[in-house]
Amino acid sequence: MSFAPEIPSFPPLESTSHGQLWERFCALLWHDQALGFWLDASRTALSPDLLTSLQSRFDSAFAAMAALEKGSVANPDEQRQVGHYWLRTPQLAPDPAITEELQQQYQAMAGFAHGVLEGSITTATGRAFTDVVWIGIGGSGLGPLLIVHALQQTGVGLRFHFIDNVDPEGMGRTYGELGERLKTSLVIVVSKSGSTPEPHIGMVQTRRCLEQLGGQWPAQAVAVTVPGSKLDRQAGSEGWLQRFAMHDWVGGRTSITSAVGLLPGLLAGVPMENFLAGAAAMDRATRQPVLCGNPAALMAASWFVAGSGRGTRDMVVLPYRDRLEVFSRYLQQLVMESLGKRCDRDGGVVHQGIAVYGNKGSTDQHAYVQQLRDGIDNFFVTFIEVLKDPPARSLMEEGDSPGDVLDGFLQGTRSALTEGGRQTITITMERLGPRELGALVALFERTVGLYGELVNVNAYHQPGVEAGKKAAAAVLSLQKQVAALLDATPRTAAEIAQAVGAPEQVERVFWILRHMAFNHSNLRVDGRWGHPRTLRFFKG
């Protein structure tokens, strides 16, 4: 592994001569031979002076990350530790009981998955499982989706279907695609508490469909939850097929190396011990308390400089592999939920954050590279490249392969953006497998942690998410009140709002009534939709 503890000298990015770009590339390149990883930060606005000015902040950030791994309380709102690093290196956990629990749980998951795949664990009627219906939201949906999309090989493991929303049309489509195979599907419900509305509704709807087909829910249902939670108690009392633990000290957006990501990978036939090993290896590399010898520190510095420490530039993620198409969605939650904060740790209003969007190259260079090259300069690009191509099945022309063309598109886009004065980071992996994906995820996790320290925000709580949940709960409560009030008496939205004790929420009541009118056959409406005050709602 190469280290550059001292901040090197290198020419400014403004000079785009090939010789000077090469000097920047050599000075700002990080490489790990064992991982087969390169990080190139040379085409960002980093300079020796800027790196030197950030050194003291990074010294504090490295110390904070070290304390985090040792078990300090990182989420004071809930008095919680943050221990996702322990998941891939259980020996780091501050309590030997946690170490033993993590090791035992992995063996239990691996044994369960092996039994399912080789046919010793079956449905109640003795049939082999064919599919998985995975019910989870946020990180409990995105992490498994990334694992399956990036790592599952064709014809290996069970087929996966994700219910990560309460869209009735989406759920219906999933059940329709499964058909009779729902009777041979594992249904895995992921929820820390079991009371979160979205996975609960997904569970209830899936159970209803399964039992209507003649399936037996307890023999096919698996819970991934915190021990002692509402979901855990239900699964235990009903005798579900299996239960696996989530941990209070692991947030959803960093749960991919927990049962949330490991179980789907194992059921997809992926050697997840390699995924954990890659994450652990990147943890070791990013634990180094040096700025230029630590890829997460280099990337955090690049984010800081690109956005002037205030997130003024968005991050465009362009992985040049179809298997990483989901990665930008995964990073949206990891980065935006972690860094998007109204207040800093001192209570000052800062409105921090980095917006993330993207999909894949080269598709998206046809979609929006025109603006990236010539439009508003409010972004930086993160390219992700994989060197090793699969065996070519056909050649376009002699000596020309799809992988070569893809590489040409990446390099061409990168050069065009540099010529346009736009900043880019490039991550290169020798190949893409479980180990490399684990390392890639761990790199971004540590970068998020370091960047949060640089801008003095807590990357491990989510007050905005909690506020959204509370607001949604208030709407759901109001829905029930409105539904209970409706009878044969025609009333306006304002009258109904007054009657349920919420006169200031007329607009919200109108929204509720409008949705009910198009879905409840016994609700009648008189008046004109374009003139809401004229509308009268009643049962009939």
C-alpha positions as MATLAB code, in Angstrom:
seq = 'MSFAPEIPSFPPLESTSHGQLWERFCALLWHDQALGFWLDASRTALSPDLLTSLQSRFDSAFAAMAALEKGSVANPDEQRQVGHYWLRTPQLAPDPAITEELQQQYQAMAGFAHGVLEGSITTATGRAFTDVVWIGIGGSGLGPLLIVHALQQTGVGLRFHFIDNVDPEGMGRTYGELGERLKTSLVIVVSKSGSTPEPHIGMVQTRRCLEQLGGQWPAQAVAVTVPGSKLDRQAGSEGWLQRFAMHDWVGGRTSITSAVGLLPGLLAGVPMENFLAGAAAMDRATRQPVLCGNPAALMAASWFVAGSGRGTRDMVVLPYRDRLEVFSRYLQQLVMESLGKRCDRDGGVVHQGIAVYGNKGSTDQHAYVQQLRDGIDNFFVTFIEVLKDPPARSLMEEGDSPGDVLDGFLQGTRSALTEGGRQTITITMERLGPRELGALVALFERTVGLYGELVNVNAYHQPGVEAGKKAAAAVLSLQKQVAALLDATPRTAAEIAQAVGAPEQVERVFWILRHMAFNHSNLRVDGRWGHPRTLRFFKG';
ca = [
       0.000    0.000    0.000;
       1.309    3.442   -0.904;
       1.350    6.250    1.655;
       2.251    9.901    1.278;
       2.198   11.294    4.839;
       3.601   14.645    3.785;
       1.522   17.011    1.682;
       3.238   16.981   -1.719;
       3.718   19.939   -4.008;
       1.869   19.957   -7.318;
       0.760   22.515   -9.920;
      -2.675   24.184   -9.827;
      -5.642   22.675  -11.640;
      -6.153   25.890  -13.635;
      -3.212   24.906  -15.811;
      -4.484   22.058  -17.965;
      -1.326   21.213  -19.875;
      -0.880   17.469  -20.107;
       2.437   17.624  -18.285;
       1.011   19.471  -15.314;
      -2.096   17.284  -15.181;
       0.255   14.293  -15.031;
       2.137   15.896  -12.121;
      -1.131   16.421  -10.260;
      -2.215   12.862  -11.003;
       0.985   11.374   -9.596;
       0.861   13.599   -6.498;
      -2.810   13.021   -5.623;
      -3.200    9.341   -6.520;
      -3.852    6.763   -3.799;
      -3.420    3.080   -4.602;
      -3.802   -0.131   -2.625;
      -2.250   -3.087   -4.422;
      -3.975   -5.757   -2.322;
      -7.426   -4.237   -2.805;
      -6.834   -3.346   -6.447;
      -8.083    0.187   -5.761;
      -7.083    3.607   -7.053;
      -8.455    6.992   -5.977;
      -7.614    9.955   -8.181;
      -8.406   13.364   -6.653;
      -6.144   15.286   -9.029;
      -8.941   16.902  -11.004;
     -10.506   18.661   -8.059;
      -9.513   22.114   -6.795;
      -7.168   20.693   -4.153;
      -3.899   22.564   -3.717;
      -0.991   22.228   -1.281;
      -2.112   25.386    0.523;
      -5.709   24.178    0.862;
      -4.609   20.783    2.141;
      -2.284   22.442    4.645;
      -5.106   24.699    5.844;
      -7.300   21.636    6.475;
      -4.660   19.703    8.405;
      -5.807   20.744   11.884;
      -9.430   19.931   11.057;
      -8.363   16.503    9.880;
      -6.350   15.918   13.039;
      -9.552   16.473   15.016;
     -11.569   14.347   12.570;
      -9.157   11.415   12.841;
      -9.358   11.599   16.642;
     -13.164   11.699   16.531;
     -13.310    8.667   14.235;
     -10.956    6.737   16.489;
     -13.172    7.523   19.490;
     -16.233    6.435   17.502;
     -14.729    3.032   16.797;
     -13.860    2.617   20.456;
     -17.489    3.056   21.451;
     -18.017    6.732   22.249;
     -21.592    8.003   22.091;
     -21.924    9.446   18.611;
     -25.655   10.124   18.601;
     -26.396   12.228   21.695;
     -30.067   12.594   20.674;
     -30.600    8.918   21.490;
     -27.461    8.266   23.572;
     -26.376    5.693   21.008;
     -23.030    4.374   19.936;
     -22.362    3.973   16.221;
     -20.746    0.623   15.558;
     -21.058   -0.314   11.896;
     -17.261   -0.696   11.784;
     -17.532   -3.531   14.322;
     -19.760   -5.497   11.956;
     -16.839   -6.394    9.684;
     -14.205   -6.528   12.426;
     -16.039   -7.854   15.491;
     -12.821   -7.806   17.529;
     -13.018   -3.998   17.528;
     -16.266   -3.976   19.503;
     -15.797   -2.491   22.992;
     -17.739   -5.361   24.600;
     -16.618   -9.012   24.134;
     -20.283  -10.023   24.219;
     -20.883   -7.984   21.047;
     -17.902   -9.652   19.382;
     -19.224  -13.107   20.172;
     -22.768  -12.192   19.126;
     -21.645  -10.876   15.735;
     -19.576  -13.971   15.025;
     -22.385  -16.302   16.039;
     -24.968  -14.414   14.024;
     -22.946  -14.627   10.822;
     -22.600  -18.370   11.259;
     -26.344  -18.649   11.911;
     -27.175  -16.661    8.769;
     -24.727  -18.634    6.655;
     -26.152  -21.915    7.960;
     -29.727  -20.768    7.332;
     -28.948  -19.626    3.785;
     -27.105  -22.874    3.046;
     -30.113  -24.870    4.279;
     -32.474  -22.874    2.096;
     -30.314  -23.112   -1.014;
     -29.521  -26.824   -0.726;
     -33.123  -27.686    0.162;
     -33.025  -28.873    3.761;
     -35.091  -25.845    4.855;
     -38.368  -25.870    2.934;
     -41.933  -24.610    2.997;
     -44.501  -26.270    5.237;
     -45.424  -28.573    2.343;
     -41.815  -29.630    1.768;
     -41.244  -27.580   -1.386;
     -37.944  -25.817   -1.999;
     -37.905  -22.050   -1.744;
     -37.653  -20.314   -5.119;
     -37.893  -16.590   -4.348;
     -37.427  -13.942   -1.687;
     -39.866  -11.111   -1.029;
     -37.791   -8.517    0.815;
     -39.795   -5.915    2.754;
     -37.796   -2.935    4.029;
     -37.450    0.807    3.516;
     -34.502    3.211    3.380;
     -31.223    1.479    4.068;
     -33.124   -1.730    4.801;
     -34.227   -1.729    1.166;
     -31.426    0.062   -0.659;
     -28.583   -1.965    0.869;
     -30.070   -5.347   -0.087;
     -31.024   -4.009   -3.521;
     -27.423   -2.912   -4.117;
     -26.045   -6.268   -2.955;
     -28.348   -8.288   -5.186;
     -28.066   -6.020   -8.239;
     -24.279   -5.750   -8.070;
     -23.254   -9.224   -6.946;
     -25.813  -11.921   -7.743;
     -24.815  -14.082  -10.682;
     -27.388  -15.309  -13.199;
     -28.948  -18.592  -12.127;
     -27.368  -18.545   -8.651;
     -29.388  -18.272   -5.445;
     -33.004  -17.265   -5.022;
     -34.834  -14.693   -7.120;
     -35.439  -11.404   -5.299;
     -38.435   -9.085   -5.230;
     -38.389   -5.847   -3.223;
     -41.297   -4.131   -1.509;
     -39.776   -0.842   -0.384;
     -42.786    1.424   -0.712;
     -46.484    1.437    0.128;
     -47.483    2.058   -3.494;
     -50.433   -0.334   -3.975;
     -49.737   -0.572   -7.705;
     -46.100   -1.501   -7.098;
     -47.014   -4.142   -4.524;
     -49.708   -5.533   -6.805;
     -47.257   -5.812   -9.658;
     -44.847   -7.752   -7.452;
     -47.549  -10.189   -6.368;
     -48.709  -10.516   -9.972;
     -45.205  -11.328  -11.206;
     -44.782  -13.936   -8.477;
     -48.163  -15.585   -8.942;
     -48.144  -19.102   -7.484;
     -44.439  -18.744   -6.622;
     -45.476  -16.630   -3.651;
     -46.253  -19.976   -1.991;
     -42.558  -20.928   -2.338;
     -41.187  -17.517   -1.354;
     -39.312  -16.557    1.780;
     -40.816  -13.314    3.052;
     -38.225  -11.293    4.966;
     -39.508   -8.336    6.972;
     -36.897   -5.790    8.065;
     -37.767   -3.202   10.691;
     -35.954   -2.150   13.827;
     -39.141   -1.601   15.774;
     -41.810   -3.349   13.775;
     -44.024   -0.272   14.111;
     -42.707    1.712   11.132;
     -45.782    2.076    8.871;
     -44.243    1.197    5.495;
     -42.749   -2.228    6.275;
     -45.731   -3.042    8.498;
     -48.178   -2.376    5.658;
     -45.970   -4.329    3.250;
     -45.977   -7.231    5.686;
     -49.748   -7.179    6.187;
     -50.469   -7.019    2.450;
     -47.984   -9.760    1.595;
     -49.301  -12.020    4.344;
     -52.841  -11.575    3.073;
     -51.846  -12.492   -0.489;
     -49.764  -15.450    0.667;
     -52.518  -16.906    2.832;
     -55.152  -16.394    0.117;
     -53.015  -18.630   -2.095;
     -52.857  -21.288    0.610;
     -49.364  -20.514    1.868;
     -48.477  -20.721    5.559;
     -47.021  -17.455    6.807;
     -45.109  -18.631    9.917;
     -43.314  -21.310    7.897;
     -42.175  -18.765    5.309;
     -41.630  -15.556    7.294;
     -38.287  -14.255    8.581;
     -37.836  -11.187   10.796;
     -34.761   -8.959   10.872;
     -35.281   -6.680   13.856;
     -34.000   -5.529   17.227;
     -34.427   -8.249   19.866;
     -37.452   -7.514   22.020;
     -39.097   -5.224   19.458;
     -42.766   -5.429   18.519;
     -41.814   -7.343   15.359;
     -39.536   -9.682   17.286;
     -42.269  -10.458   19.795;
     -44.786  -11.129   17.028;
     -42.376  -13.412   15.157;
     -41.595  -15.310   18.348;
     -45.197  -15.776   19.437;
     -46.311  -16.893   15.970;
     -43.352  -19.219   15.441;
     -41.866  -17.603   12.348;
     -39.281  -19.595   10.443;
     -36.322  -17.528   11.664;
     -35.320  -14.290   13.387;
     -32.077  -12.352   12.958;
     -30.942   -9.413   15.060;
     -30.510   -5.808   14.093;
     -28.484   -3.652   16.478;
     -29.514   -0.371   18.023;
     -26.005    0.957   17.378;
     -26.260    0.513   13.603;
     -28.167    3.104   11.581;
     -30.150    2.040    8.532;
     -27.873    3.871    6.109;
     -24.810    2.033    7.443;
     -26.452   -1.364    7.932;
     -25.289   -3.053    4.738;
     -22.613   -5.074    6.575;
     -25.194   -6.246    9.139;
     -27.888   -8.890    8.653;
     -29.652   -6.304    6.480;
     -27.071   -6.765    3.705;
     -25.492  -10.097    4.602;
     -28.663  -12.204    4.635;
     -29.840  -11.236    1.132;
     -26.321  -11.703   -0.188;
     -26.087  -15.200    1.279;
     -29.507  -16.127   -0.123;
     -28.353  -14.795   -3.500;
     -25.410  -17.206   -3.384;
     -22.799  -14.493   -2.823;
     -19.719  -15.253   -0.652;
     -20.433  -12.472    1.820;
     -17.356  -13.218    3.907;
     -15.467  -11.606    1.024;
     -17.728   -8.559    1.186;
     -16.962   -8.193    4.892;
     -13.245   -8.700    4.256;
     -13.209   -5.927    1.651;
     -14.970   -3.518    3.989;
     -12.547   -4.399    6.799;
      -9.552   -3.866    4.511;
     -10.798   -0.429    3.462;
     -11.488    0.403    7.116;
      -7.825   -0.298    7.871;
      -6.694    1.887    4.992;
      -8.983    4.773    5.917;
      -8.055    4.550    9.589;
      -4.578    5.947    8.831;
      -4.308    9.426   10.444;
      -2.646   11.018    7.424;
      -4.295   13.269    4.894;
      -2.712   12.275    1.598;
      -2.181    8.635    2.527;
      -5.826    8.028    3.385;
      -8.321    7.729    0.494;
     -11.327    8.754    2.613;
      -9.478   11.837    3.821;
      -8.513   12.752    0.255;
     -12.099   12.329   -0.877;
     -13.495   14.288    2.089;
     -11.033   17.101    1.340;
     -12.153   17.047   -2.292;
     -15.819   17.319   -1.273;
     -14.975   20.141    1.103;
     -13.007   22.131   -1.458;
     -15.465   21.502   -4.298;
     -18.379   22.819   -2.227;
     -16.436   25.506   -0.315;
     -17.210   23.646    2.897;
     -20.921   24.441    2.497;
     -22.086   21.860   -0.043;
     -22.493   24.425   -2.801;
     -21.783   21.766   -5.425;
     -23.809   18.582   -5.909;
     -22.178   15.192   -6.325;
     -22.886   13.455   -9.640;
     -22.071    9.747   -9.383;
     -21.262    7.990  -12.665;
     -20.294    4.319  -12.296;
     -19.330    2.826  -15.637;
     -20.866   -0.589  -14.954;
     -24.502   -1.646  -15.162;
     -24.099   -3.668  -11.961;
     -23.471   -0.418  -10.043;
     -26.549    1.328  -11.396;
     -28.149    1.301   -7.926;
     -25.061    2.784   -6.256;
     -26.030    6.436   -6.730;
     -29.390    5.736   -5.051;
     -27.584    4.007   -2.218;
     -25.252    6.998   -1.808;
     -28.162    9.418   -1.792;
     -29.276    8.088    1.560;
     -25.796    7.541    2.986;
     -24.560   11.030    2.084;
     -27.684   13.161    2.219;
     -29.213   11.719    5.395;
     -25.850   11.884    7.134;
     -24.747   15.357    6.068;
     -27.995   17.200    5.365;
     -28.347   19.074    8.641;
     -29.954   22.368    9.621;
     -27.717   22.931   12.637;
     -24.127   22.153   13.470;
     -23.004   20.546   16.718;
     -22.907   23.944   18.418;
     -26.534   24.686   17.548;
     -25.723   27.196   14.828;
     -27.929   27.194   11.728;
     -25.724   26.064    8.833;
     -27.976   24.157    6.395;
     -25.206   21.737    5.441;
     -25.376   18.862    2.996;
     -24.308   17.505   -0.377;
     -26.996   16.599   -2.909;
     -26.294   13.353   -4.765;
     -27.641   12.206   -8.113;
     -26.534   10.047  -10.997;
     -27.058    6.713  -12.633;
     -24.443    5.081  -14.843;
     -22.042    5.735  -17.690;
     -22.019    5.866  -20.588;
     -25.820    6.091  -20.697;
     -26.000    9.261  -18.681;
     -23.355   11.132  -20.600;
     -25.919   11.208  -23.396;
     -28.554   12.361  -20.911;
     -26.876   15.263  -19.129;
     -23.191   15.654  -19.867;
     -24.084   18.575  -22.129;
     -25.107   20.550  -19.050;
     -22.219   19.197  -16.984;
     -19.792   20.428  -19.628;
     -21.369   23.746  -20.608;
     -24.093   24.589  -18.076;
     -24.096   25.870  -14.518;
     -21.019   24.880  -12.507;
     -22.839   23.569   -9.421;
     -21.530   19.998   -9.198;
     -18.536   17.701   -9.148;
     -18.468   14.248  -10.723;
     -17.361   10.975   -9.141;
     -16.474    8.469  -11.845;
     -16.292    4.784  -10.871;
     -14.347    2.535  -13.219;
     -13.811   -1.250  -13.277;
     -10.775   -2.400  -15.231;
     -11.366   -6.123  -15.616;
     -13.924   -6.916  -18.313;
     -15.779  -10.238  -18.575;
     -14.725  -12.481  -21.477;
     -15.858  -10.815  -24.684;
     -18.642  -12.689  -26.458;
     -18.289  -10.673  -29.616;
     -16.054   -7.968  -31.009;
     -17.318   -4.869  -32.744;
     -14.238   -4.700  -34.906;
     -10.893   -6.399  -34.746;
      -9.123   -5.294  -31.563;
     -12.146   -3.366  -30.318;
     -14.363   -4.556  -27.440;
     -17.327   -3.049  -25.564;
     -15.096   -2.636  -22.503;
     -12.541   -0.659  -24.508;
     -15.275    1.587  -25.871;
     -16.678    2.123  -22.362;
     -13.231    3.096  -21.100;
     -12.883    5.513  -24.005;
     -16.188    7.160  -23.117;
     -15.131    7.574  -19.482;
     -11.778    9.101  -20.344;
     -13.313   11.334  -22.980;
     -15.981   12.638  -20.613;
     -13.431   13.182  -17.850;
     -11.201   15.182  -20.214;
     -14.080   17.226  -21.597;
     -15.173   18.166  -18.083;
     -11.637   19.176  -17.104;
     -11.379   21.351  -20.205;
     -14.651   22.993  -19.158;
     -13.231   23.795  -15.708;
     -15.338   21.153  -13.934;
     -14.053   19.090  -11.009;
     -13.979   15.297  -10.997;
     -12.873   12.404   -8.776;
     -12.177    8.967  -10.225;
     -12.334    5.679   -8.328;
     -10.835    2.744  -10.203;
     -11.215   -0.886   -9.186;
      -9.287   -3.748  -10.726;
     -12.451   -5.857  -10.739;
     -15.952   -5.824   -9.242;
     -16.764   -8.607   -6.813;
     -17.944   -8.906   -3.213;
     -14.595   -7.810   -1.782;
     -14.393   -4.742   -3.982;
     -17.997   -3.695   -3.340;
     -17.400   -4.009    0.401;
     -14.350   -1.778    0.085;
     -16.250    0.759   -2.032;
     -19.075    1.028    0.506;
     -16.617    1.349    3.394;
     -14.707    4.092    1.571;
     -17.824    6.249    1.302;
     -18.911    5.490    4.864;
     -15.585    6.744    6.261;
     -15.566    9.732    3.906;
     -18.999   10.761    5.169;
     -17.790   10.475    8.768;
     -14.677   12.549    8.144;
     -16.533   15.187    6.137;
     -19.107   15.523    8.919;
     -16.275   16.303   11.317;
     -14.774   18.851    8.897;
     -18.031   20.831    8.754;
     -18.962   20.187   12.414;
     -22.243   18.336   11.872;
     -23.372   15.077   13.443;
     -23.440   12.524   10.640;
     -25.163    9.926   12.813;
     -28.531   11.407   13.699;
     -31.473   12.365   11.494;
     -33.788   14.937   13.114;
     -35.306   15.789    9.737;
     -36.307   12.190    9.141;
     -37.851   11.964   12.576;
     -39.751   15.213   11.942;
     -41.082   13.760    8.691;
     -42.229   10.597   10.469;
     -44.052   12.640   13.107;
     -45.740   14.778   10.443;
     -46.831   11.666    8.539;
     -48.197   10.128   11.743;
     -50.255   13.282   12.313;
     -51.741   13.015    8.810;
     -52.568    9.326    9.283;
     -54.313   10.152   12.557;
     -56.302   12.916   10.867;
     -57.292   10.495    8.083;
     -58.942    8.228   10.649;
     -60.786   11.145   12.251;
     -62.102   12.352    8.900;
     -63.210    8.848    7.871;
     -65.041    8.351   11.180;
     -66.878   11.673   10.842;
     -68.226   11.251    7.318;
     -71.907   10.378    7.045;
     -74.890   11.245    4.833;
     -74.673   14.952    5.668;
     -72.922   16.953    2.897;
     -70.093   19.043    4.324;
     -67.357   21.251    2.913;
     -63.700   20.587    3.682;
     -63.743   23.588    6.034;
     -66.757   22.228    7.902;
     -65.168   18.811    8.231;
     -61.914   20.356    9.455;
     -63.875   22.324   12.061;
     -65.765   19.225   13.138;
     -62.613   17.169   13.757;
     -61.048   20.000   15.736;
     -58.534   21.050   13.109;
     -59.960   24.257   11.562;
     -56.479   25.488   10.629;
     -55.838   22.343    8.556;
     -58.489   22.786    5.860;
     -56.023   22.187    3.048;
     -54.777   18.961    4.628;
     -58.360   17.781    5.144;
     -59.116   18.585    1.486;
     -56.155   16.461    0.351;
     -57.402   13.571    2.498;
     -60.933   13.882    1.130;
     -59.766   14.108   -2.478;
     -57.802   10.862   -2.164;
     -60.685    9.135   -0.392;
     -63.129   10.265   -3.076;
     -61.221    8.388   -5.768;
     -60.761    5.224   -3.707;
     -63.799    4.821   -1.432;
     -66.858    3.800   -3.426;
     -69.327    5.042   -0.818;
     -68.003    8.618   -0.723;
     -69.936   11.087   -2.827;
     -68.839   14.560   -3.943;
     -70.935   17.494   -5.176;
     -69.312   20.574   -6.681;
     -66.379   21.412   -8.930;
     -62.886   20.044   -8.233;
     -61.298   23.171   -9.674;
     -63.127   25.250   -7.062;
     -62.501   23.454   -3.750;
     -64.791   25.712   -1.695;
     -67.817   24.506   -3.713;
     -67.278   20.826   -2.875;
     -69.516   18.916   -0.471;
     -68.504   15.451    0.755;
     -70.915   12.829    2.100;
     -71.567    9.111    2.200;
     -74.201    7.728   -0.070;
];
